[in-house]
Amino acid sequence: MAAAIAASRKRRVSDDSCASNQSKDIELVPCNRLDVQTSGLVVLAENKDAARRFQQLLLDGKVYKRYRALVSGTSTNFHVDEKLHHKISDSVFGRPVPRLIASIDSDTDASVHKWRDARATILAVQPRKGLQELEIELDTGRTHQLRAQLAAIGCPVLDDALYKELSGFIWKGNFDDDHAAKLVHNAKTSDAPIGLQCCQLNFDHKVSFAAQPWWR
């Protein structure tokens, strides 16, 4: 994204009052972020006022995000309109990531960790050479939400080393903390691309689509 911002600081604009073009400096402001390993759409505003307006749309829940996820675990039969509903932790055991996933009925009130609601809806399912490609709409936007949720149900995102150790693990109570701590501390970080793309953004009655993901 940094390269895109640097390359876009100048643009050619037409001046109706003269025949020649002139350069105009544009200070682009990033309005949303993606994980280093995630590809897809990023919104850039041409000024800080526009960036603040977009941030307010985010806070008001008026920015709709869809992701493509290429996942392993073909034994899980996803279906259209299926809801993924869990609780997701903030940072745990002294590490900012990975995040833990808890079942909705787990006793998170007695936990030392802070938990938030995590909801998403599966919109499409397509088999791809022994894998599954999912199109998912976020109903909540938590850090690493889809990566953590999909790993927890045994269908981690392709090449996601960070959540490999946590595949199939769902926190159910404080008795799981010792095991969870080992999994979190054994998790490996990587900058390699994973099978996750922000493929669509919908806000202000406008819809933007990403190009084909790298795995197609």
LOMAR-953211 format. One record per residue: residue number from 1; x, y, z of N, C-alpha, C in turn. Coordinates in Angstrom, 2 decimals. Last residue first. Layout:
BEGIN
   i     n.u     n.v     n.w    ca.u    ca.v    ca.w     c.u     c.v     c.w
 NUM       X       Y       Z       X       Y       Z       X       Y       Z
...
% end
This chain:
BEGIN
   i     n.u     n.v     n.w    ca.u    ca.v    ca.w     c.u     c.v     c.w
 216   -6.30  -17.79   -8.26   -7.08  -18.19   -9.44   -6.23  -18.17  -10.71
 215   -4.77  -16.78   -6.22   -4.85  -18.25   -6.35   -5.68  -18.69   -7.55
 214   -4.96  -14.02   -6.12   -3.72  -14.60   -6.64   -3.85  -16.10   -6.89
 213   -8.26  -12.98   -7.30   -7.25  -13.26   -6.27   -6.06  -14.01   -6.85
 212   -9.12  -10.43   -9.68   -9.08  -11.86   -9.33   -7.99  -12.11   -8.27
 211   -9.70   -7.21   -8.09   -9.35   -8.07   -9.21   -9.35   -9.53   -8.74
 210  -12.55   -6.08   -6.14  -11.13   -6.38   -6.33  -10.93   -7.19   -7.60
 209  -15.00   -3.54   -6.50  -14.64   -4.95   -6.57  -13.13   -5.08   -6.78
 208  -17.25   -1.33   -4.87  -15.94   -1.54   -5.49  -15.58   -3.02   -5.42
 207  -20.17    0.54   -5.01  -19.61   -0.80   -4.79  -18.30   -0.91   -5.55
 206  -22.00    3.09   -3.39  -21.00    2.70   -4.37  -20.45    1.33   -4.00
 205  -23.55    4.13   -1.38  -24.23    3.69   -2.60  -23.25    3.38   -3.73
 204  -21.71    4.38    0.73  -22.17    5.58    0.01  -22.80    5.23   -1.33
 203  -20.14    1.19    0.15  -20.46    2.33    1.02  -20.88    3.51    0.15
 202  -18.65   -1.82   -0.03  -19.90   -1.16   -0.38  -20.16   -0.04    0.62
 201  -16.12   -3.79   -1.37  -16.46   -2.77   -0.39  -17.68   -2.02   -0.90
 200  -14.71   -7.00   -1.89  -15.77   -6.04   -2.20  -15.97   -5.08   -1.04
 199  -12.56   -8.58   -1.15  -12.96   -8.58   -2.56  -14.03   -7.55   -2.90
 198   -9.84   -9.20    0.54  -10.98   -8.28    0.66  -11.45   -7.98   -0.75
 197   -8.72  -12.52    0.70   -8.78  -11.28   -0.08  -10.02  -10.48    0.30
 196   -6.63  -15.18    1.47   -7.68  -14.28    1.97   -7.59  -12.96    1.22
 195   -4.52  -17.23    1.67   -5.70  -17.31    0.81   -6.86  -16.48    1.32
 194   -1.54  -15.21    2.10   -2.45  -16.27    2.48   -3.69  -16.21    1.60
 193    1.92  -14.44    1.46    0.49  -14.26    1.17   -0.33  -15.47    1.61
 192    4.27  -14.24    4.19    3.85  -14.85    2.93    2.34  -14.63    2.71
 191    5.26  -13.43    6.55    4.78  -12.37    5.66    4.28  -12.92    4.33
 190    4.58  -14.99    9.71    5.10  -15.04    8.34    4.55  -13.85    7.57
 189    4.90  -16.63   12.91    4.53  -15.50   12.06    5.19  -15.63   10.69
 188    3.54  -19.41   14.60    4.64  -18.83   13.85    4.14  -17.69   12.97
 187    2.65  -20.45   17.87    2.23  -19.92   16.57    3.39  -19.20   15.90
 186    3.31  -21.11   20.41    3.90  -21.93   19.34    3.57  -21.41   17.95
 185    1.77  -19.41   21.93    3.22  -19.19   21.94    3.94  -20.03   20.88
 184   -0.77  -20.53   21.42   -0.47  -19.15   21.04    1.03  -18.92   20.96
 183   -0.53  -23.11   22.53   -0.84  -22.93   21.11   -0.45  -21.54   20.63
 182   -0.05  -22.50   25.22    0.95  -23.24   24.44    0.73  -23.04   22.94
 181   -2.45  -21.21   25.89   -1.19  -20.48   25.98   -0.10  -21.17   25.17
 180   -4.31  -23.28   25.63   -4.37  -22.14   24.71   -3.06  -21.37   24.72
 179   -3.62  -24.89   27.80   -3.46  -25.40   26.43   -3.44  -24.25   25.42
 178   -4.31  -23.10   29.84   -2.95  -23.65   29.76   -2.66  -24.15   28.34
 177   -7.07  -22.53   29.36   -6.05  -21.51   29.22   -4.63  -22.05   29.09
 176   -9.21  -24.20   29.73   -8.51  -24.31   28.44   -7.30  -23.38   28.34
 175  -10.41  -23.52   32.07   -9.64  -24.77   32.07   -8.87  -24.97   30.77
 174  -12.01  -21.36   31.43  -10.68  -21.10   31.99   -9.79  -22.35   32.01
 173  -13.61  -22.44   28.31  -13.59  -22.01   29.70  -12.16  -21.83   30.19
 172  -13.42  -22.93   25.64  -14.73  -23.14   26.28  -14.77  -22.69   27.74
 171  -12.04  -22.23   22.50  -11.94  -22.02   23.94  -13.33  -22.15   24.57
 170  -11.34  -24.44   19.99  -12.33  -23.46   20.44  -12.28  -23.40   21.97
 169   -9.30  -25.58   17.45   -9.35  -25.25   18.88  -10.38  -24.15   19.13
 168   -8.95  -26.05   14.76   -9.83  -26.96   15.51   -9.96  -26.64   16.98
 167   -5.81  -24.59   14.70   -6.85  -25.22   13.90   -7.64  -26.23   14.73
 166   -3.70  -23.40   15.92   -5.00  -23.24   16.55   -6.14  -23.89   15.77
 165   -1.52  -23.74   14.28   -1.52  -24.41   15.58   -2.90  -24.41   16.23
 164   -2.24  -22.01   12.16   -2.14  -23.45   11.95   -2.22  -24.21   13.26
 163   -2.22  -19.31   12.29   -3.35  -19.99   12.91   -3.33  -21.50   12.73
 162    0.16  -18.62   11.00   -0.12  -18.07   12.32   -1.22  -18.83   13.05
 161    0.12  -19.69    8.44    0.95  -20.34    9.46    0.60  -19.87   10.86
 160   -1.93  -20.04    6.07   -1.93  -19.17    7.26   -1.21  -19.86    8.41
 159   -2.30  -21.48    3.74   -0.96  -20.94    4.01   -0.92  -20.01    5.22
 158   -5.79  -20.95    3.66   -4.62  -21.54    3.02   -3.34  -20.76    3.33
 157   -7.43  -20.77    6.78   -7.12  -20.14    5.50   -5.82  -20.72    4.95
 156   -8.74  -23.78    8.32   -7.87  -22.60    8.28   -7.67  -22.07    6.87
 155  -11.06  -25.24    9.50  -10.90  -24.90    8.09  -10.02  -23.66    7.95
 154  -11.80  -25.68   12.15  -11.05  -26.70   11.44  -10.86  -26.47    9.96
 153  -12.87  -23.61   13.47  -13.82  -24.65   13.05  -13.14  -25.70   12.17
 152  -10.62  -22.02   13.84  -11.25  -22.64   15.01  -12.22  -23.75   14.62
 151  -10.10  -21.00   11.28   -9.18  -21.97   11.89   -9.86  -22.73   13.02
 150  -12.27  -19.25   11.05  -12.16  -20.39   10.13  -11.20  -21.44   10.66
 149  -11.71  -17.40   13.15  -12.95  -18.19   13.13  -12.82  -19.43   12.24
 148   -9.19  -16.31   12.41   -9.37  -17.02   13.67  -10.60  -17.91   13.65
 147   -9.73  -15.16    9.91   -8.62  -16.11   10.06   -8.81  -16.95   11.31
 146  -11.82  -13.42   10.56  -12.07  -14.57    9.69  -10.97  -15.61    9.80
 145  -10.47  -11.60   12.46  -11.71  -12.33   12.75  -11.88  -13.57   11.87
 144   -8.25   -9.98   12.76   -8.03  -11.39   12.42   -9.30  -12.23   12.55
 143  -10.12   -7.72   14.62   -8.78   -8.07   14.18   -8.65   -9.58   13.97
 142  -13.53   -7.51   13.44  -12.53   -7.67   14.50  -11.18   -8.04   13.90
 141  -16.31   -6.36   12.47  -14.95   -6.28   11.93  -13.91   -6.32   13.03
 140  -19.31   -8.15   11.79  -18.49   -7.39   12.73  -17.07   -7.38   12.16
 139  -20.08   -9.23    9.45  -21.11   -8.52   10.20  -20.48   -7.72   11.34
 138  -18.59   -9.73    6.34  -18.37   -9.46    7.76  -19.57   -8.73    8.35
 137  -19.35  -12.27    4.09  -19.59  -10.87    4.47  -19.39  -10.72    5.97
 136  -17.51  -14.37    1.96  -18.03  -14.12    3.31  -18.22  -12.62    3.52
 135  -17.07  -17.03   -0.10  -17.30  -15.59   -0.11  -18.06  -15.27    1.17
 134  -14.63  -19.61   -0.23  -15.82  -19.04    0.39  -15.88  -17.54    0.10
 133  -13.44  -22.44   -1.71  -13.39  -20.98   -1.76  -14.72  -20.43   -1.24
 132  -11.81  -25.29   -0.56  -13.08  -24.61   -0.72  -12.83  -23.10   -0.76
 131   -9.85  -27.91   -2.14  -10.05  -26.84   -1.17  -11.46  -26.27   -1.36
 130   -9.67  -29.67   -4.22   -9.49  -30.20   -2.88   -9.59  -29.17   -1.78
 129  -10.11  -27.68   -6.33   -8.99  -28.61   -6.28   -8.68  -29.09   -4.85
 128  -12.49  -25.98   -4.97  -11.34  -25.65   -5.82  -10.20  -26.61   -5.54
 127  -16.03  -25.34   -4.61  -14.87  -26.24   -4.47  -13.76  -25.86   -5.44
 126  -17.54  -22.55   -3.20  -17.13  -23.15   -4.46  -15.93  -24.06   -4.22
 125  -20.13  -20.66   -1.82  -19.18  -21.75   -1.58  -18.84  -22.37   -2.93
 124  -21.29  -17.54   -0.49  -21.08  -18.46   -1.62  -20.01  -19.48   -1.24
 123  -21.72  -16.29    1.94  -22.58  -15.94    0.82  -22.46  -16.90   -0.36
 122  -21.73  -16.53    5.38  -21.21  -17.13    4.15  -22.20  -16.90    3.01
 121  -21.27  -13.91    7.65  -22.25  -14.70    6.89  -21.61  -15.23    5.62
 120  -20.20  -13.34   11.06  -20.01  -13.25    9.62  -21.02  -14.16    8.95
 119  -19.19  -12.01   14.20  -20.23  -12.56   13.34  -19.90  -12.33   11.87
 118  -18.19  -11.86   17.39  -17.63  -12.03   16.05  -18.66  -12.73   15.18
 117  -17.93   -9.89   20.35  -18.77  -10.65   19.43  -18.11  -10.71   18.06
 116  -15.01  -10.24   22.45  -15.97   -9.45   21.67  -16.78  -10.38   20.76
 115  -13.25  -10.36   25.58  -13.87  -11.01   24.42  -14.87  -10.07   23.75
 114  -10.28  -10.44   27.41  -11.39   -9.62   26.95  -11.93  -10.21   25.65
 113   -9.38  -12.86   29.93   -9.25  -12.26   28.61  -10.48  -11.40   28.29
 112  -10.04  -14.09   32.20   -9.16  -12.93   32.35   -8.97  -12.22   31.01
 111  -13.50  -15.11   32.47  -12.18  -15.18   31.86  -11.36  -13.93   32.16
 110  -16.10  -15.09   33.20  -15.15  -15.46   34.25  -13.70  -15.48   33.74
 109  -17.36  -14.51   30.82  -17.45  -13.53   31.91  -16.43  -13.81   33.01
 108  -17.24  -16.70   29.18  -16.21  -15.68   29.01  -16.25  -14.63   30.11
 107  -18.14  -19.58   29.06  -18.21  -18.67   30.21  -17.10  -17.62   30.12
 106  -19.80  -20.24   25.88  -18.70  -20.39   26.84  -18.77  -19.31   27.92
 105  -21.66  -20.03   23.89  -22.16  -20.42   25.21  -21.04  -20.60   26.24
 104  -20.16  -19.42   21.63  -21.08  -18.42   22.15  -21.54  -18.75   23.56
 103  -16.70  -20.39   21.94  -18.09  -20.65   21.54  -19.00  -19.64   22.22
 102  -13.89  -18.37   21.02  -14.70  -19.07   22.03  -16.09  -19.32   21.47
 101  -10.66  -18.02   19.73  -12.10  -18.07   19.44  -12.78  -18.90   20.52
 100   -7.84  -15.83   20.09   -8.60  -17.04   20.43  -10.06  -16.89   20.02
  99   -5.39  -14.55   17.82   -6.54  -14.37   18.70   -7.22  -15.71   18.94
  98   -1.73  -14.67   17.73   -3.08  -14.87   17.21   -4.15  -14.62   18.27
  97   -1.11  -11.21   18.52   -1.80  -12.24   17.72   -1.07  -13.55   17.95
  96    0.23  -10.00   20.64   -0.90   -9.31   19.99   -1.75  -10.22   19.13
  95    0.97  -11.71   23.66    1.18  -11.62   22.21   -0.02  -10.93   21.55
  94    0.41  -12.12   26.34    1.52  -11.24   25.98    1.83  -11.13   24.51
  93   -1.93  -13.65   26.45   -0.64  -14.25   26.83    0.56  -13.44   26.34
  92   -3.75  -11.97   23.84   -3.68  -12.87   25.00   -2.24  -13.34   25.21
  91   -5.83   -9.40   22.45   -4.52  -10.05   22.58   -4.45  -10.84   23.88
  90   -9.30  -10.37   22.58   -8.27   -9.39   22.27   -6.93  -10.12   22.41
  89  -11.18  -13.15   21.16  -10.42  -12.48   22.21   -9.68  -11.27   21.66
  88  -14.50  -13.59   20.07  -13.08  -13.52   19.74  -12.36  -12.70   20.80
  87  -17.23  -15.80   19.85  -16.59  -14.71   20.57  -15.10  -14.76   20.23
  86  -19.22  -16.44   16.89  -18.36  -16.81   18.00  -18.06  -15.59   18.85
  85  -20.76  -17.51   14.09  -20.99  -16.66   15.27  -20.20  -17.21   16.45
  84  -21.47  -17.60   10.85  -20.35  -17.89   11.73  -20.47  -16.95   12.92
  83  -24.29  -18.83    9.14  -23.74  -17.82   10.04  -22.54  -18.37   10.81
  82  -25.08  -19.45    5.76  -24.63  -19.98    7.06  -23.99  -18.86    7.87
  81  -25.70  -18.63    3.25  -26.42  -17.98    4.36  -26.07  -18.56    5.72
  80  -24.76  -21.73    1.82  -25.07  -20.31    1.64  -25.98  -19.83    2.76
  79  -22.66  -23.92    3.76  -23.80  -23.66    2.89  -24.10  -22.16    2.88
  78  -19.99  -26.29    4.12  -20.55  -24.95    4.28  -21.76  -24.81    3.38
  77  -19.04  -29.07    5.43  -19.95  -28.69    4.35  -20.58  -27.33    4.65
  76  -15.89  -30.23    6.07  -16.91  -29.29    6.54  -17.76  -28.85    5.35
  75  -14.01  -31.61    4.69  -15.04  -32.40    5.37  -16.15  -31.52    5.93
  74  -12.04  -29.95    3.73  -13.19  -30.21    2.85  -14.28  -31.05    3.51
  73   -9.86  -28.25    4.73  -10.91  -28.84    5.56  -12.17  -29.12    4.77
  72   -8.78  -24.94    3.69   -8.68  -26.40    3.71   -9.79  -26.94    4.60
  71   -9.90  -22.08    1.79   -9.68  -22.81    3.03   -9.50  -24.30    2.78
  70   -9.85  -18.88    0.79   -9.54  -20.22    0.28   -9.11  -21.05    1.47
  69  -12.16  -16.33    0.85  -11.24  -17.13    1.67  -11.08  -18.50    1.03
  68  -13.01  -13.04    0.11  -12.85  -14.39   -0.42  -11.83  -15.11    0.46
  67  -15.21  -10.78    1.79  -13.91  -11.40    1.62  -14.06  -12.71    0.86
  66  -16.79   -7.62    2.03  -16.85   -9.03    1.66  -15.44   -9.54    1.40
  65  -18.21   -5.09    4.01  -17.00   -5.74    3.50  -17.29   -7.20    3.18
  64  -19.76   -1.99    4.11  -19.99   -3.43    4.06  -18.81   -4.10    3.35
  63  -20.27    0.64    6.18  -19.31    0.13    5.21  -19.41   -1.40    5.24
  62  -21.83    1.44    8.23  -22.34    1.69    6.89  -21.32    1.36    5.80
  61  -21.40    1.56   10.99  -21.75    0.28   10.38  -22.29    0.42    8.97
  60  -20.43    3.85   12.07  -21.88    3.74   11.98  -22.34    2.43   11.35
  59  -17.71    3.53   11.71  -18.25    3.49   13.07  -19.76    3.30   13.07
  58  -17.60    3.85    8.91  -17.19    2.60    9.53  -17.81    2.46   10.91
  57  -18.38    6.50    8.71  -19.21    5.47    8.08  -18.88    4.10    8.67
  56  -16.19    7.66    9.97  -17.50    7.75   10.61  -18.47    6.73   10.01
  55  -14.20    7.13    8.09  -14.10    6.53    9.42  -15.44    6.58   10.16
  54  -15.12    8.77    6.02  -15.12    7.31    5.85  -15.04    6.61    7.20
  53  -14.67   11.25    7.20  -16.04   10.86    6.83  -16.14    9.35    6.65
  52  -11.91   11.25    7.45  -12.74   11.28    8.67  -14.17   10.85    8.36
  51  -11.25   11.33    4.73  -10.86   10.17    5.54  -11.69   10.10    6.81
  50  -12.21   13.82    4.02  -12.81   12.64    3.40  -12.48   11.39    4.20
  49  -10.45   15.35    5.56  -11.90   15.44    5.80  -12.61   14.22    5.22
  48   -7.94   14.81    4.48   -8.26   14.31    5.82   -9.75   14.37    6.13
  47   -8.08   13.72    1.02   -7.83   14.71    2.08   -8.32   14.15    3.40
  46   -8.45   11.58   -0.59   -7.59   12.64   -1.10   -7.36   13.76   -0.09
  45   -8.21    8.24    0.74   -8.91    9.52    0.61   -7.93   10.59    0.14
  44   -8.36    4.91   -0.16   -7.48    6.05    0.02   -8.27    7.33   -0.21
  43   -9.06    1.63    0.81   -9.63    2.94    0.47   -8.61    4.02    0.81
  42   -8.20   -1.44   -0.61   -7.87   -0.44    0.41   -8.41    0.90   -0.07
  41   -8.88   -4.82   -1.39   -9.22   -3.41   -1.53   -8.80   -2.58   -0.31
  40   -6.27   -7.36   -1.45   -7.60   -6.81   -1.70   -7.68   -5.30   -1.64
  39   -4.71   -9.78    0.80   -4.77   -8.93   -0.38   -6.15   -8.29   -0.49
  38   -2.86  -10.36    3.77   -4.16  -10.34    3.10   -4.11   -9.39    1.91
  37   -0.55  -10.07    5.17   -0.68  -11.26    4.34   -1.97  -11.31    3.54
  36   -0.92   -7.73    6.64    0.19   -7.80    5.68   -0.01   -8.95    4.69
  35   -4.39   -6.88    6.83   -3.23   -7.60    7.34   -2.17   -7.67    6.24
  34   -5.38   -3.59    5.85   -5.45   -5.03    5.68   -4.24   -5.65    6.37
  33   -7.27   -0.68    6.75   -6.04   -1.46    6.71   -6.34   -2.93    6.46
  32   -8.53    2.46    5.55   -8.71    1.14    6.16   -7.41    0.36    5.99
  31   -7.58    4.86    4.59   -8.77    4.88    5.45   -9.05    3.53    6.11
  30   -4.69    6.78    3.87   -5.31    5.45    3.96   -6.44    5.44    4.98
  29   -4.66    9.65    1.95   -4.75    9.20    3.35   -5.39    7.81    3.37
  28   -2.62   11.46   -0.30   -3.57   10.38   -0.06   -3.49    9.89    1.38
  27   -2.32   14.42   -1.43   -1.84   13.75   -0.22   -2.85   12.68    0.16
  26   -1.41   15.37   -4.56   -2.51   14.77   -3.82   -1.92   14.04   -2.62
  25   -0.48   18.02   -6.63   -0.11   17.14   -5.53   -1.36   16.66   -4.81
  24   -0.76   18.10  -10.08   -1.36   18.53   -8.82   -1.00   17.53   -7.73
  23    0.45   19.30  -13.15    0.53   18.34  -12.05   -0.11   18.93  -10.81
  22   -1.47   20.02  -16.11   -0.57   20.41  -15.04   -0.62   19.36  -13.95
  21   -1.77   20.19  -19.69   -2.07   19.56  -18.39   -1.08   20.07  -17.36
  20   -2.87   22.80  -21.99   -1.88   21.91  -21.39   -2.37   21.33  -20.09
  19   -4.82   24.59  -22.70   -4.68   23.37  -23.51   -3.75   22.36  -22.86
  18   -7.02   25.97  -20.22   -5.79   25.96  -21.01   -5.64   24.62  -21.71
  17   -9.35   25.69  -18.89   -9.01   27.04  -19.30   -7.73   27.10  -20.13
  16   -9.63   23.11  -18.03  -10.45   23.53  -19.16  -10.04   24.90  -19.70
  15   -7.14   21.04  -17.27   -7.57   22.41  -16.97   -8.31   22.93  -18.19
  14   -6.85   17.82  -15.95   -7.13   18.67  -17.10   -7.60   20.03  -16.62
  13   -4.13   16.39  -14.15   -5.51   16.89  -14.17   -5.67   17.82  -15.36
  12   -2.23   13.70  -13.11   -2.43   14.67  -14.17   -3.88   15.09  -14.18
  11   -0.93   13.42   -9.78   -1.78   12.96  -10.87   -1.90   14.07  -11.90
  10    1.07   12.25   -7.17    0.88   13.22   -8.24   -0.05   12.62   -9.29
   9    0.82   10.13   -5.49    0.84   11.46   -4.89    0.67   12.56   -5.94
   8    0.97    7.53   -6.28   -0.25    8.26   -6.61   -0.27    9.68   -6.05
   7    3.23    6.32   -5.38    3.08    6.44   -6.83    1.91    7.34   -7.21
   6    2.74    6.31   -2.63    3.85    7.09   -3.16    3.68    7.35   -4.66
   5    0.57    4.53   -2.51    0.41    5.91   -2.05    1.49    6.79   -2.66
   4    1.76    2.19   -3.44    0.63    2.77   -4.17    0.42    4.22   -3.80
   3    3.66    1.73   -1.48    4.10    1.99   -2.84    2.99    2.65   -3.66
   2    2.00    1.21    0.70    2.89    2.35    0.75    3.37    2.74   -0.65
   1    0.82   -1.20    0.00    0.00    0.00    0.00    0.86    1.25    0.00
% end
